[in-house]
C-alpha cells in the first residue's frame, strides 16, 4: 500500500490502462499520484496479462519508394495513387475551378512579361505572341490525362502550376535562348501544333513533379505518425483485443489485489471500494462494477477512458442494457458515483454522461482537462502527472 495522509478508511485502488508492462514503474507513478491527491492508493497491475509486443513490427507495412526516374516523354508511367494521397485529394475542386486558377496564373505571368518588355528590359521586337486563351484551350485538352493535378483542391499548387507553365512557354519562345527557340513566334498552324505539344509536355512534367512531391510528403507523414503515435495506438489495440478475450483473468487479478487489502471489500453495499482508473482500466472498472456479481464501487474516477464508447459499439452485458440512442442506460446501484475526465486532444478519451445514468437518475460527471502545451500531441498518457487530475481524484475520494 502506498503510504500517505489518508482521509478515508480504505485505500483507492488504481487500475492502469494499456501498455503498462513495468510493475515497478507503475507503482512509482501511483505513489506520485497518491502524494499529489493526498489519498492512500494501491496500484492494481495487470499489464503482464496484456498483449505480446515483441513481434508487433512484423505486422507493420514498410514504405519503399520506387526508383522511377522522371522523363520528359509522354510514355512515362504515372505514379500510383496510394490510399494516403487519395485521401489528401479527397475533396478536389471541379475542373472549371481548377482551370480558373491555372488560367489566372498564366495570364498574370504573361502580363508580367509584357510589363518587363514595356519597361525597356527587352526590345519590343522580341515581344512574345502567346495567346492565353489558346494556352488554356490546350491545358483543358490535356487536363484529364493528369494523374495528380486534376485531383487537387489546393489553389496555390494550381496557380504555381499555371505560372510555371507560362514561364516555360516564354522560355521556349525567347529568341535570346537559341537552343530553346522552336519558331513559335512566327504563328501559323505549325506553331499552334507546337504550342499544343509543349503545353501537354510541360503539364505532364509538372504533374509528375507534383505527384512525386505528394508521395514523398506522404511517406514522411506516414513515418512520423507511426514513430510518434503508432506505438501507443498499437499497444492500445493489442491490449483491448486481449482484454476482450480474457476478461476473467484480468478481473481475477483486480479482485486478488483488493483481497490482499481486505477480502470483504467490494463484495457488498456495506464495504464498497473506491477506484481510479486510466484508459482501458476505466472499462475494466465499469465492467466489474456492473457485472452480474458486481464489484461494489462507492466512487469511480476515470481519465482518458472508453467505457461509453465500448458500450455503444458493443453492449457490455452484465447488468447493463444496450444503448438504443436518446435514452441513457441506467447503471446499477453497485456503481454509486462516477466522475470521468477527458483531455481535448486525447483521441482515446470519451464522455459518459450522454450514454449512462446513475441509479439515482443523475448523470456521471464529465470534466474536461485543460490541455497543456508541454504534453505535446499524444496526451493519452499525460493525465498521471497533471495536478488537476490529482486534485479531482482527491476531492472526489474525500467526499466519502
C-alpha positions as CSV (number, residue, x, y, z in Angstrom):
1,X,0.0,0.0,0.0
2,X,1.2,3.5,-0.8
3,X,1.8,5.4,2.4
4,X,0.4,9.0,2.7
5,X,-2.0,11.1,4.5
6,X,-5.3,9.2,4.2
7,X,-8.7,10.9,4.6
8,X,-10.7,7.7,4.0
9,X,-10.7,4.4,5.8
10,X,-9.9,2.3,2.8
11,X,-7.4,3.0,0.1
12,X,-8.2,3.9,-3.5
13,X,-7.4,1.1,-6.0
14,X,-5.8,2.4,-9.1
15,X,-6.2,0.4,-12.3
16,X,-3.9,1.2,-15.2
17,X,-4.8,1.1,-18.9
18,X,-2.9,-0.2,-21.9
19,X,0.8,-0.7,-22.4
20,X,1.8,-0.8,-18.8
21,X,4.3,-3.7,-18.6
22,X,6.6,-2.5,-15.9
23,X,5.1,-3.2,-12.4
24,X,7.7,-1.1,-10.5
25,X,7.3,1.8,-12.8
26,X,3.5,1.8,-12.4
27,X,3.8,1.6,-8.7
28,X,6.1,4.6,-8.8
29,X,3.5,6.5,-10.9
30,X,0.7,5.6,-8.4
31,X,2.9,6.7,-5.5
32,X,3.4,10.1,-7.0
33,X,-0.3,10.4,-7.8
34,X,-1.2,9.4,-4.2
35,X,1.1,12.1,-2.9
36,X,-0.4,14.7,-5.2
37,X,-4.0,13.7,-4.4
38,X,-3.3,13.3,-0.7
39,X,-5.1,9.9,-0.6
40,X,-3.8,6.4,0.1
41,X,-3.6,4.3,-3.1
42,X,-3.0,0.7,-4.1
43,X,-1.7,0.0,-7.6
44,X,-3.5,-2.7,-9.5
45,X,-1.1,-4.0,-12.1
46,X,-2.4,-6.4,-14.8
47,X,0.0,-5.4,-17.7
48,X,1.7,-8.8,-17.6
49,X,-1.6,-10.3,-18.9
50,X,-1.7,-7.8,-21.8
51,X,-0.8,-8.2,-25.5
52,X,2.6,-9.5,-26.6
53,X,4.5,-6.6,-28.2
54,X,7.8,-8.3,-29.1
55,X,6.9,-9.0,-32.7
56,X,4.4,-6.2,-33.5
57,X,6.8,-4.6,-36.0
58,X,6.4,-7.7,-38.2
59,X,2.8,-6.7,-38.9
60,X,3.5,-3.1,-39.9
61,X,3.9,-2.2,-43.6
62,X,7.2,-0.6,-44.7
63,X,7.2,2.1,-47.3
64,X,9.8,1.5,-50.0
65,X,9.7,4.3,-52.7
66,X,10.0,3.1,-56.3
67,X,13.3,4.1,-58.1
68,X,11.5,5.5,-61.1
69,X,13.0,8.4,-62.9
70,X,11.1,11.4,-64.2
71,X,11.1,11.6,-68.0
72,X,10.0,14.2,-70.5
73,X,8.4,11.8,-72.9
74,X,4.7,11.1,-72.8
75,X,5.2,7.3,-72.3
76,X,6.4,7.8,-68.7
77,X,4.4,5.6,-66.3
78,X,2.2,7.6,-63.9
79,X,2.9,7.4,-60.2
80,X,0.4,5.2,-58.3
81,X,-2.2,6.9,-56.2
82,X,-1.8,5.4,-52.7
83,X,-4.7,5.4,-50.2
84,X,-3.0,8.2,-48.3
85,X,-2.6,10.5,-51.3
86,X,-6.1,9.7,-52.4
87,X,-7.3,10.8,-49.0
88,X,-5.3,14.0,-49.3
89,X,-7.1,14.9,-52.5
90,X,-10.5,13.6,-51.5
91,X,-12.3,16.9,-51.8
92,X,-11.0,18.1,-55.2
93,X,-12.3,21.2,-56.9
94,X,-14.2,20.6,-60.1
95,X,-12.3,21.0,-63.4
96,X,-13.6,24.5,-64.1
97,X,-12.5,25.8,-60.7
98,X,-9.1,24.2,-61.1
99,X,-8.5,25.6,-64.6
100,X,-9.6,29.1,-63.4
101,X,-6.7,29.2,-61.0
102,X,-4.3,27.9,-63.7
103,X,-5.6,30.4,-66.3
104,X,-5.3,33.3,-63.9
105,X,-1.7,32.5,-63.1
106,X,-0.8,32.1,-66.8
107,X,-2.3,35.5,-67.6
108,X,-0.5,37.1,-64.6
109,X,2.8,35.7,-65.8
110,X,2.3,36.8,-69.4
111,X,1.2,40.2,-68.2
112,X,4.3,40.5,-66.1
113,X,6.4,39.6,-69.1
114,X,4.7,42.4,-71.1
115,X,5.4,44.8,-68.3
116,X,9.1,43.9,-68.3
117,X,9.3,44.4,-72.1
118,X,7.4,47.7,-71.9
119,X,9.8,48.8,-69.2
120,X,12.7,48.6,-71.6
121,X,14.2,45.3,-70.3
122,X,13.8,43.8,-73.8
123,X,13.4,45.0,-77.3
124,X,9.8,45.3,-78.4
125,X,10.6,43.2,-81.5
126,X,11.3,40.3,-79.2
127,X,7.8,40.6,-77.6
128,X,6.1,37.2,-77.1
129,X,3.0,36.4,-79.1
130,X,1.5,33.8,-76.7
131,X,-2.3,33.8,-76.5
132,X,-3.6,32.9,-73.0
133,X,-6.9,31.7,-74.4
134,X,-5.1,29.3,-76.7
135,X,-2.9,28.1,-73.9
136,X,-6.0,27.5,-71.7
137,X,-7.6,25.6,-74.6
138,X,-4.7,23.2,-74.8
139,X,-4.4,22.9,-71.0
140,X,-8.1,21.9,-70.9
141,X,-7.4,19.2,-73.6
142,X,-4.6,17.7,-71.5
143,X,-6.1,18.2,-68.0
144,X,-8.0,14.9,-67.9
145,X,-4.8,13.0,-68.6
146,X,-3.0,14.3,-65.5
147,X,-2.8,11.9,-62.5
148,X,-2.4,14.4,-59.7
149,X,-3.2,18.0,-60.7
150,X,-6.8,17.0,-61.8
151,X,-7.4,15.8,-58.2
152,X,-6.1,18.7,-56.2
153,X,-8.1,21.4,-54.4
154,X,-5.0,23.4,-53.5
155,X,-5.3,26.8,-55.1
156,X,-1.7,27.7,-54.5
157,X,-0.5,24.5,-56.2
158,X,-2.7,25.2,-59.2
159,X,-1.6,28.8,-59.5
160,X,2.1,27.8,-59.2
161,X,1.4,25.2,-62.0
162,X,0.0,27.9,-64.2
163,X,2.9,30.3,-63.5
164,X,5.5,27.6,-64.1
165,X,3.8,26.5,-67.4
166,X,3.7,30.1,-68.7
167,X,7.3,30.6,-67.7
168,X,8.4,27.5,-69.5
169,X,6.5,28.6,-72.7
170,X,8.0,32.0,-72.5
171,X,11.5,30.4,-72.4
172,X,10.6,28.3,-75.4
173,X,9.6,31.5,-77.4
174,X,12.6,33.6,-76.2
175,X,14.9,34.4,-79.2
176,X,17.7,35.0,-76.7
177,X,17.7,31.3,-75.8
178,X,18.7,29.9,-79.2
179,X,18.6,26.2,-78.1
180,X,15.0,26.6,-76.9
181,X,13.7,28.5,-79.8
182,X,11.2,26.5,-81.7
183,X,9.7,29.0,-84.1
184,X,6.6,29.7,-82.1
185,X,6.8,33.4,-82.7
186,X,6.1,33.1,-86.4
187,X,2.5,32.0,-85.9
188,X,0.6,29.6,-88.2
189,X,-0.6,26.0,-88.0
190,X,2.8,24.6,-87.2
191,X,3.3,26.9,-84.3
192,X,-0.1,26.1,-82.9
193,X,0.7,22.4,-83.1
194,X,4.0,23.0,-81.4
195,X,2.3,25.0,-78.7
196,X,-0.2,22.3,-78.1
197,X,2.6,19.8,-77.8
198,X,4.6,21.9,-75.4
199,X,1.6,22.6,-73.2
200,X,0.9,18.9,-72.9
201,X,4.5,18.0,-72.3
202,X,5.1,20.7,-69.7
203,X,1.9,20.0,-67.9
204,X,2.8,16.3,-67.8
205,X,6.2,17.2,-66.3
206,X,4.6,19.4,-63.7
207,X,2.0,16.7,-62.9
208,X,4.7,14.1,-62.2
209,X,6.7,16.5,-60.0
210,X,3.5,17.2,-58.0
211,X,2.9,13.5,-57.6
212,X,6.4,12.8,-56.5
213,X,6.3,15.6,-54.0
214,X,2.9,14.4,-52.5
215,X,4.2,10.8,-52.3
216,X,7.4,12.0,-50.6
217,X,5.5,14.1,-48.1
218,X,3.0,11.3,-47.6
219,X,5.8,8.8,-46.8
220,X,7.4,11.1,-44.3
221,X,4.0,11.8,-42.7
222,X,3.4,8.1,-42.5
223,X,6.7,7.6,-40.8
224,X,6.1,10.4,-38.3
225,X,2.7,9.1,-37.5
226,X,4.0,5.5,-37.0
227,X,7.1,6.5,-35.0
228,X,5.4,9.1,-32.7
229,X,1.8,7.9,-32.4
230,X,1.9,4.3,-33.8
231,X,3.4,2.5,-30.7
232,X,0.7,3.9,-28.4
233,X,-2.1,3.1,-30.7
234,X,-0.8,-0.4,-31.5
235,X,-0.4,-1.2,-27.8
236,X,-3.9,0.1,-27.1
237,X,-5.4,-2.1,-29.8
238,X,-3.4,-5.1,-28.7
239,X,-4.4,-4.8,-25.0
240,X,-8.0,-4.2,-26.0
241,X,-8.1,-7.4,-28.0
242,X,-6.5,-9.4,-25.2
243,X,-8.9,-7.9,-22.6
244,X,-11.9,-8.7,-24.8
245,X,-10.9,-12.4,-24.9
246,X,-9.5,-12.7,-21.4
247,X,-11.7,-10.5,-19.2
248,X,-12.0,-13.2,-16.5
249,X,-8.2,-13.3,-16.0
250,X,-7.9,-9.5,-15.7
251,X,-10.9,-9.3,-13.3
252,X,-9.4,-12.0,-11.2
253,X,-6.2,-10.0,-10.9
254,X,-8.1,-6.9,-9.8
255,X,-10.0,-9.0,-7.3
256,X,-6.8,-10.6,-5.9
257,X,-5.2,-7.2,-5.3
258,X,-8.3,-6.0,-3.4
259,X,-8.4,-9.2,-1.4
260,X,-4.8,-8.6,-0.3
261,X,-6.1,-5.4,1.5
262,X,-9.4,-6.8,2.7
263,X,-11.3,-9.8,1.3
264,X,-14.6,-8.2,2.2
265,X,-14.0,-5.0,0.2
266,X,-16.3,-4.6,-2.8
267,X,-18.4,-7.7,-2.1
268,X,-21.4,-5.9,-0.6
269,X,-23.0,-2.5,-0.4
270,X,-21.7,-2.1,3.1
271,X,-18.0,-2.3,2.1
272,X,-17.7,-0.7,-1.4
273,X,-14.4,0.1,-2.9
274,X,-13.0,3.4,-4.4
275,X,-11.4,3.2,-7.8
276,X,-9.4,5.5,-10.0
277,X,-8.7,4.1,-13.5
278,X,-7.0,5.2,-16.7
279,X,-7.9,4.3,-20.2
280,X,-8.8,0.6,-20.5
281,X,-8.6,0.5,-16.8
282,X,-11.8,2.5,-16.7
283,X,-13.5,0.0,-18.9
284,X,-12.4,-2.8,-16.5
285,X,-13.7,-0.8,-13.5
286,X,-17.1,-0.2,-15.1
287,X,-17.4,-3.8,-16.3
288,X,-16.7,-5.1,-12.8
289,X,-19.0,-2.7,-11.1
290,X,-21.9,-3.6,-13.4
291,X,-21.3,-7.3,-13.7
292,X,-23.9,-9.9,-12.6
293,X,-21.8,-10.3,-9.4
294,X,-20.5,-6.8,-9.2
295,X,-17.6,-5.2,-7.5
296,X,-19.5,-2.7,-5.3
297,X,-18.0,0.7,-6.0
298,X,-18.6,3.8,-4.0
299,X,-16.7,6.2,-6.1
300,X,-15.1,5.8,-9.5
301,X,-12.8,8.4,-11.2
302,X,-11.9,7.5,-14.8
303,X,-9.5,9.5,-17.0
304,X,-8.9,9.0,-20.7
305,X,-11.3,6.1,-20.7
306,X,-13.6,4.4,-23.3
307,X,-16.4,2.7,-21.3
308,X,-19.2,4.6,-23.0
309,X,-17.6,4.1,-26.5
310,X,-17.3,0.4,-25.9
311,X,-20.8,0.1,-24.7
312,X,-22.3,2.0,-27.6
313,X,-20.3,-0.1,-30.1
314,X,-20.8,-3.5,-28.4
315,X,-23.1,-3.7,-25.3
316,X,-21.0,-4.8,-22.3
317,X,-23.6,-7.1,-20.8
318,X,-23.8,-7.8,-17.1
319,X,-26.5,-5.5,-15.6
320,X,-26.3,-3.1,-18.5
321,X,-29.0,-2.8,-21.1
322,X,-27.8,-2.0,-24.7
323,X,-27.8,1.7,-25.6
324,X,-30.6,2.4,-28.1
325,X,-29.9,6.0,-28.7
326,X,-31.5,9.0,-27.0
327,X,-32.4,7.3,-23.7
328,X,-29.3,6.8,-21.4
329,X,-28.5,3.4,-20.0
330,X,-29.2,3.1,-16.2
331,X,-26.3,1.9,-14.1
332,X,-26.9,-0.3,-11.1
333,X,-26.6,0.8,-7.5
334,X,-23.3,-1.1,-7.4
335,X,-21.7,1.9,-9.2
336,X,-22.7,4.7,-6.9
337,X,-20.8,7.7,-8.2
338,X,-18.7,8.3,-11.4
339,X,-16.5,11.2,-12.4
340,X,-15.0,11.0,-15.9
341,X,-12.1,13.2,-17.0
342,X,-11.2,13.8,-20.7
343,X,-8.4,15.8,-22.4
344,X,-9.5,17.5,-25.6
345,X,-6.5,16.2,-27.7
346,X,-6.8,12.7,-26.4
347,X,-8.5,10.7,-29.2
348,X,-8.9,7.7,-26.9
349,X,-11.0,9.6,-24.3
350,X,-14.8,9.6,-24.4
351,X,-17.7,11.2,-22.5
352,X,-20.0,9.2,-20.3
353,X,-22.9,11.5,-19.4
354,X,-24.9,11.1,-22.6
355,X,-24.7,7.3,-22.6
356,X,-25.2,6.5,-18.9
357,X,-27.3,7.5,-15.9
358,X,-26.5,6.6,-12.3
359,X,-29.1,4.6,-10.2
360,X,-30.4,7.9,-8.6
361,X,-31.1,9.3,-12.1
362,X,-28.2,11.7,-12.2
363,X,-25.6,11.6,-14.9
364,X,-21.9,10.7,-14.5
365,X,-19.8,13.9,-14.2
366,X,-17.8,14.6,-17.3
367,X,-14.9,17.1,-16.6
368,X,-12.6,18.4,-19.4
369,X,-8.9,18.6,-18.5
370,X,-7.2,21.7,-19.8
371,X,-4.6,20.9,-22.4
372,X,-1.0,21.9,-21.6
373,X,1.4,22.6,-24.4
374,X,4.1,20.7,-22.6
375,X,2.2,17.4,-23.0
376,X,2.6,17.6,-26.8
377,X,0.1,15.9,-29.3
378,X,0.0,12.5,-27.7
379,X,-1.9,13.3,-24.5
380,X,-3.4,9.9,-23.6
381,X,-0.6,9.2,-21.0
382,X,-0.4,12.8,-19.7
383,X,-3.1,12.5,-17.0
384,X,-0.9,10.9,-14.4
385,X,1.2,14.0,-13.9
386,X,-1.4,16.7,-14.3
387,X,-2.2,18.5,-10.9
388,X,-5.8,19.0,-11.9
389,X,-6.4,15.2,-12.3
390,X,-4.8,14.6,-8.9
391,X,-6.9,17.3,-7.3
392,X,-10.2,15.9,-8.7
393,X,-9.3,12.4,-7.5
394,X,-8.5,13.7,-4.1
395,X,-11.7,15.8,-3.9
396,X,-13.9,13.0,-5.1
397,X,-12.5,10.4,-2.7
398,X,-12.6,12.7,0.3
399,X,-16.4,13.2,-0.2
400,X,-16.9,9.7,1.2
